[in-house]
Structure formats: C-alpha cells, structure tokens
Amino acid sequence: MSKVPAAENTLLILGHLATQRGPVPAASIATALGLPRSTVYHLLSVLGDHGFVLHFPEARRYGLGVAAYELSSAFSRQQPLSRLGRPIVAGLVDAIGESGHVAVLHGRDVVYIVEERAPRRPRLVTDVGVRLPAHLTASGRALLATLPAGQLRALYPDRDAFEERTGAGPHSYAELRRVLADVRTRGYATEDGEVTPGFASVAVSVRDHAGWPAAGIAVTFPRENVPPEEWEALAARVRDAAAELSRRIRGA
C-alpha cells in the first residue's frame, strides 16, 4: 500500500495516458486503473491546471498535455539511453571480445548512440551518430519486429523504401515481413554481410516501461570468428544486456 496514494494515482494516470494511441474518456481511465471515477476526475483537473493533461470537451476525452511533452524532451536532452547503455555494452564487449553498440529507430533508419569497439577489432561503420537503413541492420530488425503491422507498412509503402548497401537484404515488404517473422520466432535479429561484407551481427530490442521498443543492442563480429551455430548463444548474452538496460530505463 502506497504511503502517498494521491501521488501514485497521479503517476498511474499519466502512465496510462502515455500508452494510449489518442485521448480517452475519464471513465475508461478509471476502469483500466481500478480507481473511483471521482478520484480520476479530481486528479485530471489538477493535471490539467498544470498543463500535464489536455481536456477535449467536445469529445469528452483526456490526453497528455504540453508539460508532459516537455518532460519527454528533457528526457531526450539528458541522453539517458546512451548514459545507461554505455557501461552495459562495455561489459558485454569485455565478456565476449566482440564490438557492440546501441541504436534507436528514427523513421526507416537506425541511429547509433553507443559504440564500444573490442580490442584488436577493426573499426565499424556504426560510429555514434551514423544512420543506416533499419531493414538491413540487426538492431533495426530487432526494433522493426516489435512494431504493429500498420506502422511497419507505413514505413515501407513500396520498393523505393528499401535502400541497398551490398545488394543483400529484403527488397520488398513481403520479404521484410518474412525476415521479421523469423526475428520474432528466434527472439533475436541477425544480419550477415548486409551492412559490411564479411561481418555479421546479432541484436535484441530493449523495451521501455510501456513495452514499446526503446533501442536495440547488438554485437558485430567478423563472420569467421563466430560460426552461425554459435549465434544463438551469443544472442543470449545480448538478451541479458538488453534486459538490464530495459530494467534501468524503467527505473527498476
């Protein structure tokens, strides 16, 4: 039992609104959270006064306000994913002796925000700030595999959306769907020479508190160093690192 129920209920309401696709009625908030309607209305009123919630009177619904957006912007400015992810990836790299990185999805690309190169390993194209086509990278595939079908289709409406690097990789939406189905079945993503010939990667997505994909953690290695039959064991190490980053960004 919380010692400050009003504060906890306020956070529950904000968290619930953050997981919705759009504004929702107060009654549905009360039902979803198991709170009295009167309590929900009072808290929504206070949140509205401070700009954290917007009321849409014609629709009789509530959504997140500008103040909540400012909090999310501050979150981005403080670069928590890279700050929290760097020591985790560094530990992973030390343990397996191969290079690792963290990437986030940005449209049809992934942007690399952490890069840890293993000793005596060549420099990769995944330096911090580099953008690569998501459908070709292991990190991108791990993230794309978590998206709803409608959102994925909107990102890849036609063949022109499928940029190439080495000629390998999916060239159509149907091919991409098959690749991502394999990712969901295995529980991790791979790429083999589709970004840089002779190099392969395995990756796992990192989930935030609402279950949405926040980032992807991957390791990249010369293909001759790790035969395909060992990729699953390597992915298990990456999965542990992803779970730890997920735990940290949730504040657990």
N, C-alpha and C positions, 0 to 999 in steps of 0.2 A: 504494500500500500504506500503510495507516494505521500511524503510529508507536505508537499505543495501541490495539491490536486489541480488547482486552477492553472498553474504553470504547465503541468504535464498535459492537461486537456488542451491548452492553447497550442502546444507543440504538436499534439496529435492532429489537431485540425489543420495546421499548416502542412504537416507531413502528408495528410490525406489529400489536400488540395494539390500538392506538388505531384502526386501520382495520377491525377485525372487528366483527360485529354482536353477538357474545357470546363467552364463554370458549371457548378452543380447546385441543386436545391439544398437548403439547410436541413430539410427533413432527411435527405439521403445521407448527409454527413452524420446526423445523429444516429441513424440506423446502422451505418457502417462502423461507427466507433462505439456504439452501445452507450451513448450519452443522452441525458434528458434533453428534449428539444429546447427547453427554456435556457439551459446552460449553454447550448450551442449558439442560440440567438444572442445571448449576452456577450459571449466571447467574440463572436463575429462582429458585433457592434464595436467593441473595443479595438479589435484588429483593424476594422475599417477606419476608425478615427485616427489611427497611427499609420495608415497607408499600406498595411500588410495584406489587406483584403479589399477587393472591389465588389460592390453590390450592383447587380444588373436588375433594376426594379421591374422592367417590363417582362423579363424572363423569370424573375423571382429566383435568381441563382447567384452564387458567390464564386469568385475566382481570386487568384493571387494578385496582389497589388504591386505598385512600383517599389515600395520599400522592400518587398521580398525579392524583387529583381535586383535591387542594389546589393542585397546580401549575397546573391549568387555572383554578381560581378566582382564583389570583394573577394569571394572565394577564388575566382579565376585569377585575380591580380596577385594573390598571395602564393600562387603556384603550388598548391598542396600536393597535387599528384606527383609532380617531379620531386618535391622535397621528401615526401614519404616513400616514393618509389625508388629513388636512387640507392639508399642503403640496402633495400631488399634485393634489387637487381645486382648490386655489387657483391652481396653474399652469395647469390646464385652463381654468378660468374666465377667467384673464388672456388665454389664447390665443384663445378663441372668443367672448368677450364676452357669454356667457350664464351663468346661475346653475347651480351644481352642488351635489351632495350625495352622502353615503354613507349607506346604510341597511342594517340587518340584519333577518333574518327572526325573528319571535317569534310562534309559532303561526300564525294566519291573518293576522297584521298584519306590517307593517314598522315599525321604529323608526328614526328618523333620528338619526344620531350625529355627522354633519358637515354643515354648511350654509354655503356660500360664495355670497354674492349679488353678481352682477355690477353694476358701476356703472350708475346710472340705470335699473335694472331694478326692477320692483315687488316688494315682499315677498311670499313664497310661503307656503303652509300647511306647508311642510316644515321648520319650525324644529327645532333639536335637541331631542329628547325627544318629538316628536309621533309618534303612531301613526296609520297609515292602513291600510285593507284591502289586503292584498298583491295580490289579484287585480285591483285597479283601477290600481295604480301600475306604472310601467315597472320600477322597482327590484325590486318584488315579483315581477313576472312573470319577470324575468331569473333570480331565485332559485328560484321555483317550477318553472321549466322544467328545473332540474337534479335535481329530486327523483325518487326511484323512484316508480312508479305507485301502489304500495300506500300509501306515505306521503302522497302527494298526495290519494288517495281518503279516507284517514283524516282529513285536514284539512277536506275538503269532502264530508261524507257525504250532504247533502241541500240543497235550495234555501234553507233557512233560514241556511245558512252564507255566502250571497252578499249581503253588505251593499251598499247603494247609496249614492251621493252625488249624482250628476246624472241618474240613470236610465239612463246608458250603461254598457257593460261586460258581461261574461259574467254570466248569471243561473242557470246550471246547470253541472254537472260536465262534460257533453258540450261545452258552449260553451267552458268554460275549457280543456279538452283541445285544442280546435282553436286557441285563442289561443296556447297554449304550444307546440304543434307548429310554428306559424309562427315563434315565437321561436327554436326550435332550428334551423329551416331557415335563417333570416336570420343567426343568430349574435348578435342583439341584440333587446332588447324595446322596445316603444313603448307609449305611451298618448296619446290625443288627446281632450282635453276631458272625460275620465272622472273626473278629480280636481277640476279647476277649469276652467270653460268658458273657451275662448279660449287655453288653454295646452296645450302638448304636451311630451312627454319621450321621450328615448331612454336606454337603460340596458344595462349589461353586468355579468355576475356576476364576482366575484373568488373564485378558488379558493385553498384552503389547501394545505398540503404533501401532504395525503392525497387531494386532488382534490375535496373537499367544498366547497359554497358557503359562503364566509365573510361576504360582504357584496355589495352592489350599488352601483355608481357610476352616477349619472345626471346628465344636464343637462336643465333645464326652460327653456322659452322661450315667448314669445308666438308663437302659431302663424303670425301674419302675418310674423314676422321670418325664419322658416326654412321654405320650401316643402317638401312631402313628398319631392320628388325630391332634396333635399339632405340628407335624414335619414341616408342610408347613409354619406355622407362624414363627417357629424358623429359617427355611431356609431363610425367608425374611430378618431377621436380619443379617444372614451370608452374604446374597447377597449385602446388603448395605455396609458391611465391605469390601467385595471383590471389589465393585465398587470404594470405597475410596482408596484402595491400588492400583488399576489399575490407577486411576486418578493421584496418587502421582508418580508412576513409569514412567508415561508418561510426568511428569513434568508440568502437567496442574494445 
